[in-house]
Amino acid sequence: MVDVIVVGAGPAGVMLAAELRLHGVRVVVLEKDAEPPEYVRALGMHSRSMEVLDQRGMLEPFLAAGSTHPAGGFFAGITRPAPERLDTSHPYVLGLPQPITDRLLAEHAVKAGAEIRRGCEVVGLSQDEDGVTVALADGSELRARYLVGCDGGRSTVRKALGVAFPGEPARREVLLGEMEATADPAEITALVMEIRKTQLWFGVGPLRDGMFRVVVPAAGVVEDRHPRAPTLDEVKHQLREYAGTDFGVHSPRWLSRFGDATRQAEHYRVGRVLLAGDAAHVHPPLGGQGLNLGIQDAFNLGWKLAAEVNGWAPEGLLDTYEAERHPVADAVLDNVRAQAVVMSPDPDGRAVRRLMTELMAFEEVNRLLLEKVLALDIRYDFGDGHRLLGRRMPDLALRRRGRLYELTHQGRGLLLDQNGRLSAEGWADRVDRVVDVSEDLDVPAALLRPDGHVVWTGEDQRELEQHLLHWFGAKR
């Protein structure tokens, strides 16, 4: 029996496996596909996800493989520059095709000791008070103390649990694919820019290898689209409907369709089984938030599940995963719904778009909407207190120790003590104490969880110990 089975080797599942291995948890990732997909579902990474990778010392290979772009324009495609002084060391968007993201995450997880088994399809599961047993398509079984379903919007794990997935069904669908084109690239760009003045669900853009990524509204909604990838003829027909030409597209590498269905799992945990990533929430890719939301789910869950496996988790710690991440996904679904209205081509949608464009000329409105997309606005509810309480700590510059995130690579808690008067003795196996000063920190001391969120600020030793006990368990 292993400690944790993760079902699904997408970004959420593999990031979770890496986080678990950081704490010595034995983890096996089961993925039904025999090979990683070559198609590009997500095109990049937002500020908070780059912070997450930076906190673990993982970011440099991603930056080297990608390209940075201004962060403005990510709310409903309204072309406003990003506000000044975003509260992050990564105030940009990283352009990186998902297959590269998947590969880099998998390489890191395997190097950390995770086992990824491809061609292993989970067809059922059962659980008891001691663990979870999964049934595989080849007739074999595997058992673990816990299981996490990161197996996408049609999650087998979620369905086996009987967890409801309420929300809105798709009202529109879009055809998507990568293919070659014979038309002149400059002519394609000029025509696409003209069409996108009124049709924001349309796009034809070049990829690195000479192929083109094509996005075009479908003729209607397919009731059960899972077995129904579009044909090339269908794509060409829709291109002609919207552009008057099919751009000479041919030789598709892959074709798919996506709808604007918006759903969220009613619960993220049932006993020893949990859900993360698209298994817990699905929505249209407006603002590019899906991949990022899944990685951040994994970052929140990893240290908590590891604490449970390793025996030091305080009571109720694992339940804070759903309590914290369910509202975050709910807020993402809301901002995606709002973006869909703003991007609608009908007269009402165009009127709302004109109004939002005017409002976003105000810096604070622009900042509010962009920070929602970049996940910089998240504040978990830890009660009343300092403005930092519940928020992730930015990458502070320290007087002696360099950058704060350089001290978080091991995934432990961190007490940053600017006066050197406090102690975390008794929790040294879970919490690092750092005595240093930052000009950007206006509290005597701050206690950070392994995911970088601030759970306490102050200078009282007794208060500190109460919060250490609450988040990191009993003294040893």
N, C-alpha and C positions, 0 to 999 in steps of 0.2 A: 504494500500500500504506500502510495506517495502522499505528500502533504496536501498538495493542491493540484487539481486538474483545471486547466484553462481550455475552454472550447472555443476555437477560432484564433487564427494566426494573423489577424489584421492588426492595425496599430494599437488598439486598446488592449488586445490580448497579449501581444508581445511586450508592450510596455509594462503591463502588469507582471508578466513573468520575470522581467529584468528587476523590477522593484522587489519582488519576493525573494529572488536570488541574492539580492543585496543583504538580506537578513538571514541567509542560510536555509531558506525554505526549499524543500524538494518539490519541483514543479515540472509538470509535463503539459505541453501544449498540443492539443489534438486539432488537426485541420483536415477537412474533408477533401480539399483540392490537392492533387498530387504535386502541382507546381505553383509557385507564386504567380498571380495574374500579371500580365504585361500591360493591361489597359490602365489608363490614368483616370481614376475616379476623382481624386482631390489634387489640386494644383499647387498647394503650398501650406504654409504654417504661419500662425499668428503669434503675437508677442508673448502671451502667457505660455504657450507651448514651448517657445524657445527658452523662456525662463526655466521651465520645468527641466528641459534637457541641460541647460546651463547649471542648474542646481546639482545635477548628477555628473557633471564633467563630460557630458556626451555631445555638446553642441558643435564643436569645431568641425567634425566630418560633415555635418548637415550644412553648415555655412559654406564649406569648401565645395560641396556638390551643387548648391543652389545659387540663386541670384536674389539680391535684395531690391525691394520696390517700395515706393512711398505708401504709407498706410491709409492715406485718404481715399475716399471713393468707395469704401466697402459697405456702406449702408445703402442698399438699394441702387448701387451704382451711381449715386449722386456725386458729381465730380467737384467735391470741395477738398482742398488740401487738409492734411491732418493738422489739428491744433498744435501749438507749440508746447514744448515741455511735457510730453506724455510721461507718466510716472513709471518708466521702465527703461532699462538699458538697451532694449531692442524695439525702438519706435518705428518699426518697418515691418513689411510682410516678406517672408522668405518664399520665393518661387522655387518649388521643388516637386516634380511629378511624384505621385504616390508610390509607384514601384520602387523608386530610389529610397523614399522614406521607409517603406516596408523592409527593404534590404538592410539598411543601416540599423534599424531597430532590431531586426532578427540577428544580425551579426553581433550586436552588443549583448543581446539576451543569451545567445549560445555561448559567447565568450565568458559570460557570468556564470554559466553552468546550467542554463535551462535546456530542456530537451524538447525539440519541436518534431512531432511525428506527422508527416504529411500522408495524405491518402487514407486517413483514419476518420471515418464518418460516424458521428454519434447518432444513434437512432432511438435511444431511450435512456431513462435514468430512474433510480430509486434511491431513497435515503432513509437512514435510521439514526438513532441517537449517537452513533459512533462514526458515521461516515456516509459517503455517497458512492454508489456503484453505477457506472455507465455501461450501456450495451453498445457495441460497435457493429457496423454493418457486416463485418466478416464473421460475426457470431461470437467474438471474444468479449471479455469484460475487463474493466479496469476499476480499481477502487482508490478513493482518496478521502482524506479527512474533510476537505471542502472542495467545492466546484464553483467556477465562475463562468457563466455564459457570455462570451464576447463574439457570438456567432451571427451577428447581423440582424437586420430588420425582420427576417422570417425565422428568427431564432428557434431552433429545435428545443433548446433548453427552456426558454420561456414557455413554449407551448406544452412541454412535458410537465412543467410546474403548474399549469393552469392559471398563470397570471394574466389578468385582463390587460388589453392593449388599447385603451380607449383613445379617441381622437376623431379627426376628420378624414374621410376617404379622399382619394385624388379627384380633383375637379378638372385638372388639365394635365397633359403629359407632354414631355419633350423627348425628341429623338436625339441620341448622342452617339458619337463614334469617332474613330480615327481612320483616315483614308487619304489616298493621293488625290491630286486635282491637277487638271491640265491648264486651267485658267491662269493668267498672269497674276502673281501674288499682289502686285500693287493695285491691280484692278479689283481683286477680291477685297482688299483692305478698304478701298474707297467706297465700294458698294455696301459693305457691311456697316461702315460708319454711318452711311445714310439711312440704312434700314433700322439701325439701333436707335435712331432718334424717336421712333415710335414703338419698336418691337424689341424690348429688352431681354426677351427669352431667345433671341437669335444671335448666332455668332459662328464665324468661320475664321480660325486663326492658325498660323503655322506653328508646328512643333519643332523640336531640335533636330529631328532626323529627316526633315523634308516632308513629313506627313502633315495633314491638317486635322485639327480638332473641330468637328462640326456639331453645332447645337441648333436645332430647329423645332418649333412647335409641331406636335403631332396633329393628325386630322381629328382625333378624338381620344377618349380614354378607353383603354383595354381593361376589361373587368378583372381578368387574372393575367397580369402581364409577365409573371415569372417564366412561363415556357415560351413566351412570344417576343423574342428579339426581333427588331424590325429588319426588313430586307433592304438591300441597297436601293432597289427601285422605289421603295416607300420613302427613303431619305431623299432621293433625287426629286420625287414628285413634290415633296414638301418644300424643298429648296426652290423649285420653280414657282410654287405658289407664293412664296414670300419675297423672292429675289428676282424672279423672272428668268433665272438661269440656274442650272445645277452645278455650275463651275467646273464641269467635266470631272466630277468626283468618280473614283473607281478604286478597285483593289482595297476594300476595307480591311483593316487589321482586326477590328472588333466593332460591334454595333450593340447598342442597348437602348433602353428607354427609362426615364424616371418620371414620377408624378409628384404632385405637391401634397401628397398625403402627410398628415402631421399627427403623430401618435406618441404616447408615452406609457411605459409600463406602470401599472397601478402600484406595484411594489418592486423594490430592487433586491429584496432578500426574502427567501422562504427557507427557514432552517439553516442548513449548511450549504445552500446554493444561493449564489448572488448573480446579478446581471450588470453588465457595463457596456458602454459604447452603443452601437446601433441596436443591440438586443434590448436596450432599455429605452431608446428614443429614436424616432425617425422624423425627418423633416426635409423640405427642399434645400438644395445646397446654396441658398442665398447668403452671401457674406462669407462663404467658405468655412462654416463653423463646425461641420460634422466631425471630421477627423480630429480637430482640436478638442472638441468636447469629449470624445472618447479617450484620448490620451490623458486628459485632465481627470476624468473618472478614475482611470487606472492609478494615477498619482495619488489621489485621495484614498483609494481603497488599499493600495499595496502595503503600506506600513501598518495599517490597522489589522489586516488579515494576518500579516506576519506576526504581529504582537499576539494575536489569538493563538496561532500555531505554536509560537515559542513560549506561551504560558504566562506572559506578564501583562496581558491586556486587562485594564480595569473593566469592571462590569459596565456593559452597554456601549463600549467603544465601537464595536463592529456595527452597531445600529446607527451610529452617527454618519456612516457612509450614505445611507438612504436619506437621513434627515438633512444632510448638507447638499447632496448632489441632485436630489429630486427637484428642489426649488430652482437650482441653477438651470437644469434642462428645461423646466417649465418656462423660465424667463427667455431662454433661447428660442423655444417654440413661439412665444409671443412676439419676439422681435422679427422672427422669420415671417410670421403671418402678416405683420405690419409691412415688412418689405414687399411681400407679394402684392399687397394692395397698392403700394406706391409704384410698383412696376407694372401694374395692369394697363393694357393699351386702351381700355374703354375711356369715355369722357370723364367719368368720376375718378378713375385712377390717375389720369393725366392732371386733373385739377388738384388732387392730393399731392401729386409729385411737385407741381409748381409751388404749392404752399410749403412743402417740406424743404425745397431748395432755398426758398427765402429764409425760412427759420434757421437753416444750417449755416447761414451767413453769420449768425451769432456764435461766437466761439464756444460758449458753454453748452449750447445745444449740440453743436458739432462734436464736442468732447464727450458728452453724455452718450450719444448714439455710437460713436466709434469705440469707446471703451466697453460698451456692451458686446460688440462684435469681437473685439480683441481679448475679451474675458479679463480685463483689467479692473472691472468694477465690482468683482465678487467680494462680498463680505458675509462670511458665515455668522450665524446668530449665536454669539457667545455671551449675550447680555450687554448691559450698558457698560461704558468705560471709555477709554482713550480712543481717538479716531482710528488708531491702528488695529484695535481689537477685532479679530475675525478676518482681517485682510492679510494678503500675502505680503511679506516684507520685501521691498525692492532690494536690488543688489547694492547694498551700501558700500561706500569706500571707507575702509578702516585705516586708522593712523598707522598701525604696525603690521597688520596681518593681510593687507591687500584688499581683496574683494570678499564680501560676505559669502557669496555663493561658492567660493573656493573652499569654504569650511563646511559645506553641506553635502559633499560628494558621497559620504557613507550612509546617508539616509537616517541620521539620528536626530533627536531633539537638540536644540541649541539654546543655551542661556547666554545672551550677550549682556555682560555686566560692565557698564561704563565706569563705575566707581570702585569695583573690586571688593565689595563688601558682602556679597551674597555667596551662597554655597548650594551646589546640587549634589552634595555628598549623599550617598545612598542610592542615587540614580545614575551613577557614572557609567554603568554598562549600557544606558539608553540615551543619556543626555550629555553633551559636551558643554563645558563651561569655558567661555572665552572672555577674557578681560581685555577690552580694547575700547576705543572711542571713535565715534563717527560724528562729523559735523552735521550730518543730515538726520540724526536721531535725537529727538527732543524729550526722551524719557531716560531715567537713570538706568533702567535695565528692561530687557524684553525676553520673554520665553517663546521660542518658536517650536512648532511641531515639525516632524520630519518632512512634511510637505511645504514648509516655509510659512504657514499661517501663524499669526501672533495670537497666543492664548492668554497672555498676561503681560502687563507693564507695571512698573512701580519700583519700590526699594525696600519693601517689608519682607523679611525672611519668612515669617509665618504664612503670609499670603502666598508667597512663592511656593512653599511646600504643599499648601492645599492644592494649588494648580498642578504641581508635579504629580501629586497623588491622583488627581482627577484624570490626567491625560496619560501618565506613564506608569501607573500602577504603584504597588507597594514598594517601600525601600527594600534594598537587599544588603 
